[in-house]
Amino acid sequence: MKIFLGLFFSLSTLFSYQALSLEKGKWSFVKTDEYCYVGSLATSSDLPPEKNRGDFYILVYKNIGSPETVVQIEAGYNYKIGPDINVKIDQGNYVFYTTEDLPSAAWTNDDKKVIFAMKKGLDLVVRGESSRGTITNDTYTLKGFTASYNKLAEDC
């Protein structure tokens, strides 16, 4: 179910993150007729300047009326299939994965734990490896996440 939701949501976001109303370092809440999400652009990345990359961001979303809330990370490149994608929230580490069907996105089997940590945390760092072997560390602020998430929980 999660992959279906992620695939549906990713396909609907192909218009670019500008259509998603995301900003660097801020958590935005968006509600449509079918789903809601909160999301943010990274505050920094250590990608070498000679490397190219698409849009990268993190989303927490759910379909309206559904109890399932999903954390999804868009890399801006295809992840290498196989190795785990590590997400560090303050001192805690969380495992994310990708699939061959949608290799630019990552999910976790511990959405509730990750969301709880995001609500308590200050920073989130995504460490991923591209299909070409480039390692990236993208940093997101969690300032403002709890208020945005609470709106998601209340309005969806």
LINCOR-V173609 format. One record per pair of residues at least 24 apart in sequence whose ideal C-beta (glycine too) atoms are under 10 Angstrom apart, sorted by sequence separation. I is the first residue (numbers start at 1). GAP is how many residues later the second one is. D is the distance in Angstrom with one decimal. If there is no record, write none. Layout:
i | gap | d
I | GAP | D
I | GAP | D
This chain:
i | gap | d
13 | 24 | 9.0
17 | 24 | 6.6
36 | 24 | 9.3
37 | 24 | 3.6
38 | 24 | 10.0
52 | 24 | 9.1
53 | 24 | 5.4
54 | 24 | 9.7
72 | 24 | 9.1
78 | 24 | 9.3
79 | 24 | 5.4
84 | 24 | 9.8
89 | 24 | 9.7
92 | 24 | 9.8
93 | 24 | 9.8
94 | 24 | 9.7
118 | 24 | 5.5
121 | 24 | 8.1
9 | 25 | 9.8
36 | 25 | 6.6
37 | 25 | 7.7
52 | 25 | 8.5
71 | 25 | 8.1
73 | 25 | 9.2
78 | 25 | 4.0
79 | 25 | 7.0
89 | 25 | 7.2
92 | 25 | 5.3
117 | 25 | 8.8
120 | 25 | 9.7
121 | 25 | 9.7
8 | 26 | 9.1
9 | 26 | 6.9
13 | 26 | 9.2
35 | 26 | 5.8
36 | 26 | 6.2
51 | 26 | 8.7
77 | 26 | 8.7
78 | 26 | 5.4
79 | 26 | 8.2
91 | 26 | 9.6
104 | 26 | 9.8
119 | 26 | 6.5
120 | 26 | 8.4
8 | 27 | 8.6
35 | 27 | 6.6
36 | 27 | 8.3
77 | 27 | 6.6
78 | 27 | 9.7
79 | 27 | 6.4
87 | 27 | 7.0
89 | 27 | 9.4
90 | 27 | 7.3
103 | 27 | 9.5
104 | 27 | 9.7
118 | 27 | 5.3
119 | 27 | 4.6
9 | 28 | 7.6
35 | 28 | 5.0
36 | 28 | 6.5
74 | 28 | 9.7
75 | 28 | 8.4
76 | 28 | 7.2
89 | 28 | 4.2
90 | 28 | 9.8
92 | 28 | 9.2
103 | 28 | 6.8
118 | 28 | 8.0
119 | 28 | 9.8
30 | 29 | 9.6
34 | 29 | 6.4
35 | 29 | 6.2
47 | 29 | 8.7
58 | 29 | 9.0
75 | 29 | 5.3
88 | 29 | 9.7
89 | 29 | 6.1
92 | 29 | 7.8
5 | 30 | 8.6
34 | 30 | 6.3
35 | 30 | 9.9
36 | 30 | 9.9
47 | 30 | 9.1
72 | 30 | 9.5
74 | 30 | 6.1
75 | 30 | 7.3
87 | 30 | 9.0
89 | 30 | 9.8
90 | 30 | 7.7
91 | 30 | 9.1
94 | 30 | 9.2
96 | 30 | 7.8
98 | 30 | 8.5
115 | 30 | 8.9
119 | 30 | 6.3
27 | 31 | 9.3
28 | 31 | 9.9
29 | 31 | 9.9
30 | 31 | 9.0
33 | 31 | 7.5
34 | 31 | 9.8
35 | 31 | 8.5
38 | 31 | 9.8
42 | 31 | 9.9
45 | 31 | 8.8
73 | 31 | 9.4
74 | 31 | 5.6
75 | 31 | 6.8
87 | 31 | 9.5
89 | 31 | 8.1
90 | 31 | 4.6
96 | 31 | 9.8
115 | 31 | 9.8
118 | 31 | 7.4
119 | 31 | 8.7
32 | 32 | 8.2
37 | 32 | 9.7
73 | 32 | 6.8
74 | 32 | 8.2
89 | 32 | 4.3
90 | 32 | 6.0
92 | 32 | 10.0
93 | 32 | 9.8
94 | 32 | 9.9
96 | 32 | 8.3
22 | 33 | 8.7
24 | 33 | 9.4
27 | 33 | 8.9
31 | 33 | 7.8
36 | 33 | 9.5
37 | 33 | 9.2
39 | 33 | 8.9
72 | 33 | 5.6
73 | 33 | 4.4
88 | 33 | 9.4
89 | 33 | 8.5
90 | 33 | 6.7
98 | 33 | 9.7
23 | 34 | 9.9
42 | 34 | 9.4
72 | 34 | 7.1
73 | 34 | 7.9
89 | 34 | 7.4
90 | 34 | 8.5
93 | 34 | 9.5
115 | 34 | 6.8
20 | 35 | 8.9
22 | 35 | 5.4
37 | 35 | 8.8
39 | 35 | 9.1
71 | 35 | 8.8
72 | 35 | 5.9
73 | 35 | 8.9
88 | 35 | 8.2
89 | 35 | 5.0
90 | 35 | 9.6
22 | 36 | 9.1
71 | 36 | 6.9
72 | 36 | 9.2
88 | 36 | 7.2
89 | 36 | 8.0
17 | 37 | 9.5
18 | 37 | 8.7
20 | 37 | 7.3
22 | 37 | 8.4
70 | 37 | 6.7
71 | 37 | 5.9
87 | 37 | 6.4
88 | 37 | 4.6
115 | 37 | 9.8
16 | 38 | 9.2
17 | 38 | 4.6
70 | 38 | 8.9
87 | 38 | 7.2
88 | 38 | 8.2
115 | 38 | 9.6
16 | 39 | 6.2
17 | 39 | 8.5
20 | 39 | 7.8
71 | 39 | 8.8
72 | 39 | 9.5
86 | 39 | 8.3
87 | 39 | 5.4
88 | 39 | 7.2
17 | 40 | 5.4
71 | 40 | 5.2
86 | 40 | 7.6
87 | 40 | 7.7
14 | 41 | 9.8
70 | 41 | 5.8
71 | 41 | 9.5
85 | 41 | 6.7
86 | 41 | 4.4
87 | 41 | 9.2
13 | 42 | 8.9
17 | 42 | 9.6
69 | 42 | 6.0
71 | 42 | 9.9
85 | 42 | 7.1
86 | 42 | 7.9
68 | 43 | 7.8
69 | 43 | 7.9
71 | 43 | 5.2
84 | 43 | 9.5
85 | 43 | 4.7
86 | 43 | 9.7
13 | 44 | 8.9
68 | 44 | 10.0
71 | 44 | 6.5
84 | 44 | 9.4
85 | 44 | 7.9
69 | 45 | 10.0
70 | 45 | 9.6
83 | 45 | 8.7
84 | 45 | 9.6
13 | 46 | 8.0
59 | 46 | 9.3
69 | 46 | 6.5
83 | 46 | 5.8
71 | 47 | 7.8
82 | 47 | 9.2
13 | 48 | 9.7
56 | 48 | 8.9
58 | 48 | 9.4
80 | 48 | 8.1
10 | 49 | 9.3
55 | 49 | 9.5
62 | 49 | 9.9
79 | 49 | 5.6
80 | 49 | 4.6
88 | 49 | 9.1
9 | 50 | 7.3
54 | 50 | 7.4
79 | 50 | 6.7
80 | 50 | 6.3
81 | 50 | 7.5
60 | 51 | 8.2
73 | 51 | 9.3
75 | 51 | 7.9
77 | 51 | 8.2
79 | 51 | 6.7
80 | 51 | 5.1
86 | 51 | 9.4
87 | 51 | 9.9
88 | 51 | 9.5
89 | 51 | 9.4
9 | 52 | 5.9
74 | 52 | 10.0
76 | 52 | 9.7
77 | 52 | 9.6
78 | 52 | 6.5
79 | 52 | 6.8
80 | 52 | 8.1
90 | 52 | 8.6
6 | 53 | 9.4
9 | 53 | 9.8
71 | 53 | 9.9
73 | 53 | 5.6
75 | 53 | 5.6
77 | 53 | 4.5
78 | 53 | 4.4
80 | 53 | 7.0
87 | 53 | 9.6
89 | 53 | 7.3
9 | 54 | 9.1
20 | 54 | 9.7
60 | 54 | 8.8
75 | 54 | 9.6
76 | 54 | 9.2
77 | 54 | 7.3
78 | 54 | 8.5
80 | 54 | 9.3
6 | 55 | 8.9
8 | 55 | 8.8
60 | 55 | 6.5
73 | 55 | 7.9
75 | 55 | 7.4
77 | 55 | 7.9
80 | 55 | 9.7
5 | 56 | 7.8
75 | 56 | 10.0
5 | 57 | 8.3
17 | 57 | 8.1
77 | 57 | 7.6
79 | 57 | 9.9
5 | 58 | 7.0
60 | 58 | 7.6
13 | 59 | 9.4
17 | 59 | 9.6
77 | 59 | 7.9
58 | 60 | 9.0
76 | 60 | 8.5
5 | 61 | 8.5
9 | 61 | 8.0
13 | 61 | 7.6
75 | 61 | 7.5
10 | 62 | 7.5
76 | 62 | 8.7
5 | 63 | 7.4
9 | 63 | 6.9
75 | 63 | 8.2
6 | 64 | 6.6
10 | 64 | 7.3
1 | 65 | 9.5
5 | 65 | 5.8
6 | 65 | 9.9
9 | 65 | 9.9
73 | 65 | 8.4
2 | 66 | 7.6
6 | 66 | 5.5
58 | 66 | 7.1
1 | 67 | 7.2
3 | 67 | 10.0
5 | 67 | 8.6
73 | 67 | 9.2
2 | 68 | 5.8
6 | 68 | 9.9
58 | 68 | 7.4
1 | 69 | 9.3
2 | 69 | 9.8
2 | 70 | 8.9
56 | 70 | 8.3
56 | 72 | 9.2
53 | 77 | 8.5
46 | 79 | 9.8
51 | 79 | 8.5
38 | 80 | 9.8
43 | 80 | 8.5
56 | 80 | 8.2
58 | 80 | 8.5
69 | 80 | 8.5
43 | 81 | 9.9
44 | 81 | 9.5
45 | 81 | 9.2
46 | 81 | 9.6
51 | 81 | 8.9
53 | 81 | 8.8
57 | 81 | 9.1
42 | 82 | 9.1
56 | 82 | 6.1
58 | 82 | 5.7
42 | 83 | 9.3
47 | 83 | 9.4
51 | 83 | 5.9
53 | 83 | 7.9
57 | 83 | 8.5
69 | 83 | 7.4
40 | 84 | 9.1
42 | 84 | 7.9
56 | 84 | 9.9
58 | 84 | 10.0
69 | 84 | 7.7
51 | 85 | 8.5
53 | 85 | 9.9
60 | 85 | 8.2
48 | 86 | 7.7
47 | 87 | 7.3
58 | 87 | 9.6
69 | 87 | 8.5
47 | 88 | 9.2
48 | 88 | 9.3
60 | 88 | 8.3
46 | 89 | 8.4
47 | 89 | 5.2
60 | 89 | 6.4
46 | 90 | 6.5
47 | 90 | 8.6
62 | 90 | 7.0
66 | 90 | 7.9
10 | 91 | 9.9
11 | 91 | 9.0
27 | 91 | 9.6
45 | 91 | 6.1
46 | 91 | 4.8
47 | 91 | 8.1
61 | 91 | 7.9
62 | 91 | 8.7
64 | 91 | 8.7
65 | 91 | 7.6
7 | 92 | 8.9
10 | 92 | 5.8
13 | 92 | 9.7
45 | 92 | 7.1
46 | 92 | 8.0
60 | 92 | 6.7
64 | 92 | 5.2
6 | 93 | 8.6
44 | 93 | 8.6
45 | 93 | 4.7
46 | 93 | 8.6
60 | 93 | 10.0
63 | 93 | 7.9
7 | 94 | 6.6
10 | 94 | 7.6
42 | 94 | 9.6
44 | 94 | 7.4
45 | 94 | 7.3
62 | 94 | 5.4
6 | 95 | 9.1
7 | 95 | 5.6
10 | 95 | 5.5
42 | 95 | 9.6
43 | 95 | 8.7
44 | 95 | 4.7
61 | 95 | 8.7
3 | 96 | 6.2
6 | 96 | 6.3
9 | 96 | 8.8
42 | 96 | 4.3
43 | 96 | 5.4
44 | 96 | 9.0
4 | 97 | 9.9
41 | 97 | 9.4
42 | 97 | 6.0
43 | 97 | 6.3
44 | 97 | 9.6
3 | 98 | 6.7
7 | 98 | 8.4
42 | 98 | 5.3
43 | 98 | 5.3
3 | 99 | 7.3
6 | 99 | 5.7
41 | 99 | 8.0
42 | 99 | 8.9
6 | 100 | 9.2
40 | 100 | 5.7
43 | 100 | 9.7
6 | 101 | 6.0
39 | 101 | 9.8
40 | 101 | 7.4
3 | 102 | 9.3
5 | 102 | 9.2
40 | 102 | 8.7
40 | 103 | 9.7
3 | 104 | 7.6
40 | 104 | 8.2
2 | 105 | 5.8
40 | 105 | 7.7
2 | 106 | 9.2
38 | 106 | 9.2
2 | 107 | 8.4
38 | 107 | 7.2
40 | 108 | 8.5
2 | 109 | 8.2
38 | 109 | 9.3
39 | 109 | 8.6
38 | 110 | 4.1
37 | 111 | 9.4
38 | 111 | 5.8
38 | 112 | 9.5
27 | 113 | 9.1
38 | 113 | 7.4
25 | 114 | 9.7
27 | 114 | 8.4
38 | 114 | 5.2
25 | 115 | 8.1
26 | 115 | 8.3
27 | 115 | 8.1
29 | 115 | 9.9
36 | 115 | 8.4
37 | 115 | 7.2
38 | 115 | 9.8
24 | 116 | 9.5
25 | 116 | 5.2
27 | 116 | 8.0
28 | 116 | 9.2
36 | 116 | 5.3
24 | 117 | 9.2
26 | 117 | 8.5
27 | 117 | 4.4
36 | 117 | 9.3
25 | 118 | 7.8
26 | 118 | 6.2
27 | 118 | 5.0
29 | 118 | 8.6
30 | 118 | 9.8
36 | 118 | 9.9
38 | 118 | 10.0
25 | 119 | 8.7
26 | 119 | 9.9
27 | 119 | 8.8
29 | 119 | 4.8
36 | 119 | 6.2
37 | 119 | 8.8
27 | 120 | 7.6
28 | 120 | 7.0
29 | 120 | 8.5
31 | 120 | 8.6
36 | 120 | 3.8
27 | 121 | 3.9
29 | 121 | 9.4
31 | 121 | 8.4
35 | 121 | 7.5
26 | 122 | 8.8
27 | 122 | 7.8
29 | 122 | 4.7
30 | 122 | 9.3
29 | 123 | 6.1
27 | 124 | 9.5
31 | 124 | 5.7
27 | 125 | 9.8
31 | 125 | 6.8
29 | 126 | 7.7
29 | 127 | 9.5
